[in-house]
Amino acid sequence: MSILLVEPFYGGSHKQLVDLLQEELADCVLHTLPAKKWHWRARTAAVHFMQAIPASTAYRVIFSSSVLNLAELIALRPDLAPLRKVLYFHENQLVYPVRKCQERDFQFGYNQILSCLVADVVLFNSSFNMESFLSSIPTFLKLMPDHRPAGLDALIRRKCRIYYFPLRFPDVSRLLPEHKRARCAGVVGPVGPQELGPPGDCPHSAEGLAQNTMPRASPGPDSEHGAPSPQHTGVPQSPEENYQRRESVAPPTEGGGKQSNTSHCQVEEECDDTASQQRPLHIVWPHRWLEAVHCGCYPLCPKALVYPEIFPAEYLYSTPEQLRKRLRDFCRRPDRLRRHRVKVDTGQFSWSSLRSSFISVLSASTSKDQ
């Protein structure tokens, strides 16, 4: 019980990671909260874990996602302060898009900065995630009216490392054509039946594919800071999968159709929603994409966010027009897709490749030993 795993949002990729660590690493104990009411998890989880985590002299390492306000937990539980504190960023709230920026949203990004200052090691699942967070700190802190701290990005950078999200790939070679089987060799490992979930990280919804033929709207001010919250009812969603969409409200018709009672402000708001749907979802690490590629799918991704870090240029598009052209060509020549061998090394993202790195960072040494 030397490794203390703490996850305030136990769902999606957050659940997948801590479950994997608990299963693969010896001497772990896991404390979680259900994956719902995201905002309240970020605000109050530290108080819950203060009471839920029993005192023990066996703890050596605490590992948590950045949803937890680590600074608050350590202040509330001084006995955890000597532990080696490892913070993992699935996503960061400094660049996560919100529909309407409000002062109260400042707290979410500020909590993550405080957690980084308290942590001994800060892990990010991609270079994009890390650089977007660190580069946004100075601008983010300008929201403070005065007495703004300086140099926090440099202070935090010293602790940062990039640890790709580990995946356990199943052996699907018997399901693939001969020319695609070689890529799977050496990548597969033991996998649970739940590992390959639905492709929920698709950057464009099916209905949004047609909308991508329209010119892409430039990002608005609503996409700078804060975090969207999941619905208070229904299926829990993880923060990176939680870019909410709403149905458009049709404006009044001119040809004598039924008049709408929608106000001008409502129509304008819904137009903003439509513009946001033309942009790719804010995905920081597309693990479902990598699982699909491992199973033989051809990736076609926006040249934005984390995708250029993973996929070669031939699998990226820059504009909706380029996407439409690529899809049209694939429809005309489907044999090109069937014969294509994807040039993506999924092995570097497998648990078998990353296991030693996670074992090293979670080695049983307290912060005082460093």
N, C-alpha and C positions, 0 to 999 in steps of 0.2 A: 504494500500500500504506500510506496514511496512517491508515486506519481499521482497528483491530484488533478483530475480532468474536470473542468467546470464549463458548462455550456448553458447559457441563459435562453437560447433559442434552439431547442432540440428538434430540428426538422431539416429536411432538404440536405444540402451539402454539409451543413453544420453537424447534423446527426451522422451523416455518412463518415465524416472524418473521425469524430471521437469514438464511434463504434469500432472503426478499423483499428485505432490506436489501442483501445481497450482489449480488443481481441488478439492483436499481434504482439503487444508489449506486456511483459510480465509486471506484476505488482502495481496495478492501476486501480483507482477507485473513481467512479464517475458520479457527478452531481449535475442534474439538469432541471430545466423548467420547460413546460410545453411550448411548442412553436406557435404562439398566437399572441395578439396584442403586442406587436413588436415595440412600439414606443414605450410601453410601460415596462417591458423587459429591460430596455436600455436605461430607463430612469431608476428602477427600484430593485433590480435583481440582486444588487450587492447586499441589501438588507436581508433578503431571503437567505442567501448563502451564508451570511454571518451566523444565522441561527441553524441552518441545515447541515453545515459541515462540522462534524464532531472534532474536538481537539485531539491531536495525536502528535507524538514525537517522531512518528515514522515518516511523515511527509518530508520530501526533499525537493520536489519540483511541483509547481502549479502551472498548468497549461489551460488557457482560456481563449475563446474567440473575442474579437474586439467589441462584441455587443455588450460585454460586461464592463462596467466602470471599475477597472482594477484598482484604481487609486482609492476609491471608496471602500472596497472590500478589505484592502490592506490596512486602511485606517481603522476600520471597524474590528478587524481581527489582527492585532499586533503580532500574535503568535505565528502568522503566515508571512510576516515581513522578511524573515531570514531565508525563505525558500527561494530557489531559482525560479524566477517569474518569466514565463514564455507566453507571449501574446501573438495570436494568429489572426491575420486580416483576410477574411473571405471577400470583403468589400470595405470601402471607406466612405464616410459620410461627408467628406469635404467636396466631393465631386458628384455624389449621387444625385440624380435629378429629382426635383420636387415640383409640384404643380404651382404652388404659391409659397414664396419664401416668407417666413414669419420669424420674429425675434426668438420665439421659443425653440425653433429648430437649431439655433446656434449651439444649444447645450449638447446635442448629439455629437457633433464634430469636436467640440471642446472636450467632452468626456474621453474621446479616443486619443486626443493629444495628451491629456493627463495620464491615461493608461500607458501610453508609450514612454512617458517620462519616468513612470514607476517601474516598468518592466526592465528586466535584464537583457532579454532578447526579443526582438520584434520581427515576426515572420510575415511575409506577403506571398500570396499565391502566384504573383506575376510581377514582372518589372513594371508593366503599365500601372498596376495597382499601387506599387510602392512610389513610383515617380509622381504619379498624379496626386497622391496624398502629400508627399513632402513638398512638392512645388506649390501646392495650394495653401500651405500653412501661413506664409506671410500675408497673402491676400485675405485669407479667412479671418485672421486676427485683426485686420483693419476694421472689421465690423464693431470692434470694441470702441467705445467713445473716447477713451484716453488710457494712459498708462499701459500701452500695448507692449508685451514682452517681445524681445528680439532674439534671433538666433536659435529658436527652438528646432527649426528644421535641421540645422547642422548637428545639434545635440542629439536628436533622435536618429539621424542617419547612421551614426556610429554603431547603433544597435541593430540595424536592419539587415535582413538576409532574405533571399528569395527561395522559398520552398514550394515547388509546384504541388498542387493538390494531388495526392496519390490516388491512383485508381487500380482496382484489381480486375484485370481483363479476363473474361472467360475464354475458353478454347472454342472458337467458332470455325476453325479451319475446315471441318467437314461440311460446313454450309456454304463455303466460298468456292468460286471457280478456281481452277488450277493456278492461273497467273496472279491471283491475289493471296494465295496461301502462304507464300514465303515471308510476307511481311509479318505474319502472326507468330512466326517461330521465335521462341525466346521471350515473348511478351506476356503470355498468358500466365495465370496463377490461380490459386484457389479462389473461388468467388461464391458468394451467397446468392440465393435466388432473387433477392431484391436489388442487387447491385446495378443491373441494367434497367433503369426506370424509363419512363416515357421521355421522349425528346423534348423536355420542357424548356430548354434553353435556346429555342429557335429565335433568331434575332428579328424575324418578321412573322406575324401570324398569317394563317392562310388567307384570311380576308384582307390582310394588309398587303399581300403580294401585288394585287392589282393597283393599290394606291402607290406602290413604289414606282409606277410609271410616271408619276407626277413629279415636278421639281421638288427637291428636298428643301424643307424649311430650315432656316438657320436657327441654331439653338437660342432660346430665349433666356431671359433672366431667371426663369423658374428652375433652370437646370443647374444652378450653381451650387447650392448648399442644402443640407438637411437630408432627410430620408422619408420616403413614403411609408405609410403604415399599412399593414394588412387589414383585411376586413375583420371586424370583430366577431363574425360568425362565418361558418363554412370551413373549407379545407385550409389548414394552416399553410402559409407560404414562407419561404426563407427570404431574407431581405434582398438578395441579388435576383430573386425570381419574382419580385413583388412590384414591378413597374405597372401600376394598375391602368386598366383601360375602361372607358365608358362609351356606351352607345351614343352615336351622334343624334342630335335633335334636328330634324329637317326644318328649314326655314319655310315661311308661308309660300305657297305656290302662286304664280301670277295668272294662271289660266282658269281662274274660278274654282280652284281646288279648295279643300278644307283649310280654313284659317287656323294658324297655330297660336296658342296662347303664350308661347315662349317669349320672354322679354328679350330686348336687344342684348343685355348683359349676358343672358344665358346662351344666346346664339353665339356671341363672341367667345364665350368660354369654351363652347363645344368646338368652335373653329380652331381654337388653340389645341384642343385634344386631338383633332384630326391632324394638325401639323406635327404633334408629338408622335403620332403613329407612323409618320413617314420616316422617322429616325430609328436606327436599330436600338433594341432594348439595351439598357446599360448593364451588360454582362461583363463581369471582371474575370471570370474563369469559366470557359465553356466545357465543363467536363462531359456533359451529355454529347457534345459535338465529337469529342475525342472517342467516346464509346461507340458512336455511330461510325466514325472513320475506321475504327478497329474492326467493325463488323462489315466493312466493305463499302460504305457510303462515300460518295464524292462530296467534299466540302465546298460550299460556295458562300463566302462570308464578306461582310462589309469591310472595307479598308479603314478600320477605325477601332477604337478601344483596344482590346487585347489581341484581336485576331491576327494582325501582322506579326506579332511576337511568336505565333505558333505555326501559322500556315504560310507557305511560300506564295509569292506574288501571283502565280497563275490561278490561285484559288480565291482571289480577292477582287471585289469590284468597288469602284469609287462613287458611282452615281447610279440612280435608278435606271437610267438609260442603258448603262453597261450591264446591269443585272438583266434587264429585259432582253438585251441582245444575246447574252450568254444562254438564257433559258430558251430563247427561240432557236438558237443553233443546236442546243441539246435535243430539242424536240424534233428537229429536222434530221439530226444524226445521232440517234440514241445509241448506235453501236460504238461510238467514241467513248461514251460513259461506261459501257459494259466492258470494254477492253482496257480501260485506263487503270493503271496501277498508281494509287495515291502516294505521293512523295512526302509523306508525313511520318516521322518516326515516333509512334505512340509509345515505344518502349521507354523513352526518357521520362514519361509521366506515370509509369507503372509503379506499384508499391514495391515490387522486387528491386527496382532501381533506386528508389528513394528511401527504402527502409533504413539503411545505415545512417543516412543523414538525420532522420527523425530520432533514431536511437541516440545519436551523438548529442543532439541539442537537448534531449530529455534525460541526459545522463544524470545520475543522482549526485549532484553537487550543489550545495546551497550558494546563494549569492555572496556569502561571506568567504567562500572558498575561492572565488574568482580573482 
